[in-house]
Amino acid sequence: LRKAYQVLSDAGVHEIKRSRLLDDAHNRIETLSIEELLARHPQDLNTGTIREFIRGKTVLITGAGGSIGSEIAIQCHRFGAANLILIDHSEYNLYQIGEKLPSATLRLCNILERSTLETIIKTVNPDILIHAAAYKHVPLCEANINAAIMNNIIGSRNVIDSAIKFNVPKIVIISTDKAVRPTNVMGATKRIVELYAQNVDPGKSEIVAVRFGNVLGSSGSVIPKFKSQIESGGPITITHPDVERYFMLISEACQLVLQAASIARGGELFILDMGRPVKIIDLAQTMIRLYATHPIEIVTTGLRSGEKLFEELLIDESEQKTAFDSILIAGTTHYDIDQLKSQIDLLIESSEPKTFLQKIVPEYTPMD
């Protein structure tokens, strides 16, 4: 599809549509979507493995109203979870996912509320806990460092410790490519969560983390922003002409998360193969060709605070392969857990949090 689109576009064809002849009884003719052109479609998705992992289980999801959390909730419902307990501190986000999954149990809870979190986990006794709650918007985290530290690190510690306390069999931590050699607070906080998950005493639990890049259509992502800018007549704003990002369909990324969790034995840091990175300026130009009815200007605004030109998924060469080509395992980073706990406590009180983040994550290099 990408090749066909490129050939037609290069030949000067400006209006390109598709007809779903084989899978649509109404034979609709539709405009191509940017998601269709960027979708990676991993060939090793095994829905049978995921269904066997999820079916009949009680699954608790934090951040269940967010882009990733809500899609994971929908996938867990699709694959036969017996009970879904959805936690979010946003009333509206929780309401929205509740409308899609009326059989789910909804719990308004901030993950910083340790006692409330423990009560929920103790009461529902989940088989699987998937921790998707996080502040993820890079510039906002840069501007609100303490909030990012509290929510992403302390909140995650609360979730992990509470799940261990009540012997949750499987704990799955959602991480990010921004945790690799981080240049921003968001990435540094997520790297600390990875270190905590790998080195804390898991008790009777299996704890795994899964790291991946951008998902198409998530809240705050570039594609909805570009669509809005095109609809309003432009210009499209990009931060730098050389910026590249990995993209994957949100549904496929979430299925791969569940697939990785299904083969986990505890202590792994899984990395999802996101395919090839995409230049944001190329993305903008493609979207203009797809959606614009008149010429749209592209304006460069400069890199935002903490923003990288290129995101990375792999830290070094010590990754291991799994039975699935789209899922790799990063090398384990050993970190004295008592020292890490002490450093986290000191970080909360520090008047220079960026400097202290560097003490815990030496590869963290702030850009300002």
ChimeraX attribute file (.defattr): number of C-alpha atoms within 10 A of each C-alpha:
attribute: neighborCount
match mode: 1-to-1
recipient: residues
	/A:1	11
	/A:2	10
	/A:3	9
	/A:4	10
	/A:5	16
	/A:6	14
	/A:7	12
	/A:8	13
	/A:9	15
	/A:10	10
	/A:11	9
	/A:12	9
	/A:13	12
	/A:14	11
	/A:15	12
	/A:16	14
	/A:17	12
	/A:18	13
	/A:19	14
	/A:20	12
	/A:21	11
	/A:22	7
	/A:23	8
	/A:24	10
	/A:25	8
	/A:26	9
	/A:27	12
	/A:28	11
	/A:29	12
	/A:30	11
	/A:31	13
	/A:32	17
	/A:33	13
	/A:34	18
	/A:35	16
	/A:36	12
	/A:37	15
	/A:38	19
	/A:39	18
	/A:40	17
	/A:41	14
	/A:42	17
	/A:43	9
	/A:44	13
	/A:45	18
	/A:46	13
	/A:47	14
	/A:48	10
	/A:49	14
	/A:50	23
	/A:51	19
	/A:52	14
	/A:53	20
	/A:54	23
	/A:55	17
	/A:56	14
	/A:57	18
	/A:58	19
	/A:59	24
	/A:60	25
	/A:61	24
	/A:62	28
	/A:63	25
	/A:64	30
	/A:65	28
	/A:66	21
	/A:67	18
	/A:68	21
	/A:69	24
	/A:70	25
	/A:71	21
	/A:72	24
	/A:73	27
	/A:74	19
	/A:75	20
	/A:76	26
	/A:77	19
	/A:78	12
	/A:79	19
	/A:80	18
	/A:81	20
	/A:82	15
	/A:83	20
	/A:84	24
	/A:85	21
	/A:86	26
	/A:87	27
	/A:88	24
	/A:89	18
	/A:90	15
	/A:91	14
	/A:92	11
	/A:93	16
	/A:94	21
	/A:95	16
	/A:96	13
	/A:97	21
	/A:98	18
	/A:99	10
	/A:100	12
	/A:101	17
	/A:102	10
	/A:103	13
	/A:104	17
	/A:105	14
	/A:106	20
	/A:107	18
	/A:108	14
	/A:109	19
	/A:110	18
	/A:111	27
	/A:112	19
	/A:113	12
	/A:114	17
	/A:115	12
	/A:116	15
	/A:117	21
	/A:118	18
	/A:119	12
	/A:120	17
	/A:121	21
	/A:122	16
	/A:123	10
	/A:124	15
	/A:125	18
	/A:126	24
	/A:127	18
	/A:128	23
	/A:129	24
	/A:130	26
	/A:131	24
	/A:132	24
	/A:133	26
	/A:134	23
	/A:135	18
	/A:136	19
	/A:137	13
	/A:138	20
	/A:139	16
	/A:140	15
	/A:141	22
	/A:142	20
	/A:143	12
	/A:144	12
	/A:145	17
	/A:146	19
	/A:147	15
	/A:148	24
	/A:149	26
	/A:150	20
	/A:151	19
	/A:152	26
	/A:153	25
	/A:154	21
	/A:155	22
	/A:156	28
	/A:157	23
	/A:158	19
	/A:159	26
	/A:160	24
	/A:161	19
	/A:162	20
	/A:163	27
	/A:164	21
	/A:165	16
	/A:166	17
	/A:167	20
	/A:168	24
	/A:169	19
	/A:170	25
	/A:171	27
	/A:172	25
	/A:173	26
	/A:174	23
	/A:175	24
	/A:176	23
	/A:177	24
	/A:178	28
	/A:179	29
	/A:180	20
	/A:181	20
	/A:182	27
	/A:183	22
	/A:184	25
	/A:185	31
	/A:186	27
	/A:187	24
	/A:188	29
	/A:189	31
	/A:190	29
	/A:191	25
	/A:192	22
	/A:193	24
	/A:194	27
	/A:195	22
	/A:196	22
	/A:197	27
	/A:198	22
	/A:199	19
	/A:200	20
	/A:201	15
	/A:202	22
	/A:203	15
	/A:204	14
	/A:205	22
	/A:206	22
	/A:207	29
	/A:208	23
	/A:209	28
	/A:210	25
	/A:211	26
	/A:212	25
	/A:213	22
	/A:214	20
	/A:215	24
	/A:216	22
	/A:217	18
	/A:218	16
	/A:219	14
	/A:220	11
	/A:221	13
	/A:222	19
	/A:223	20
	/A:224	14
	/A:225	15
	/A:226	21
	/A:227	18
	/A:228	13
	/A:229	16
	/A:230	22
	/A:231	13
	/A:232	10
	/A:233	14
	/A:234	19
	/A:235	16
	/A:236	22
	/A:237	18
	/A:238	19
	/A:239	16
	/A:240	18
	/A:241	17
	/A:242	13
	/A:243	19
	/A:244	19
	/A:245	18
	/A:246	23
	/A:247	22
	/A:248	25
	/A:249	20
	/A:250	20
	/A:251	16
	/A:252	18
	/A:253	27
	/A:254	24
	/A:255	20
	/A:256	26
	/A:257	25
	/A:258	24
	/A:259	23
	/A:260	28
	/A:261	26
	/A:262	16
	/A:263	14
	/A:264	20
	/A:265	12
	/A:266	19
	/A:267	19
	/A:268	22
	/A:269	26
	/A:270	27
	/A:271	27
	/A:272	24
	/A:273	21
	/A:274	23
	/A:275	15
	/A:276	13
	/A:277	15
	/A:278	16
	/A:279	17
	/A:280	20
	/A:281	21
	/A:282	14
	/A:283	18
	/A:284	23
	/A:285	14
	/A:286	17
	/A:287	18
	/A:288	21
	/A:289	18
	/A:290	17
	/A:291	17
	/A:292	16
	/A:293	11
	/A:294	11
	/A:295	12
	/A:296	17
	/A:297	14
	/A:298	16
	/A:299	15
	/A:300	13
	/A:301	11
	/A:302	12
	/A:303	14
	/A:304	13
	/A:305	18
	/A:306	19
	/A:307	20
	/A:308	18
	/A:309	13
	/A:310	14
	/A:311	22
	/A:312	18
	/A:313	20
	/A:314	20
	/A:315	13
	/A:316	9
	/A:317	8
	/A:318	11
	/A:319	16
	/A:320	12
	/A:321	14
	/A:322	14
	/A:323	10
	/A:324	17
	/A:325	13
	/A:326	19
	/A:327	23
	/A:328	22
	/A:329	21
	/A:330	21
	/A:331	16
	/A:332	15
	/A:333	10
	/A:334	10
	/A:335	14
	/A:336	11
	/A:337	16
	/A:338	11
	/A:339	11
	/A:340	17
	/A:341	14
	/A:342	10
	/A:343	15
	/A:344	22
	/A:345	12
	/A:346	13
	/A:347	21
	/A:348	16
	/A:349	10
	/A:350	14
	/A:351	11
	/A:352	10
	/A:353	17
	/A:354	19
	/A:355	16
	/A:356	17
	/A:357	23
	/A:358	15
	/A:359	13
	/A:360	20
	/A:361	18
	/A:362	13
	/A:363	15
	/A:364	23
	/A:365	18
	/A:366	18
	/A:367	12
	/A:368	7
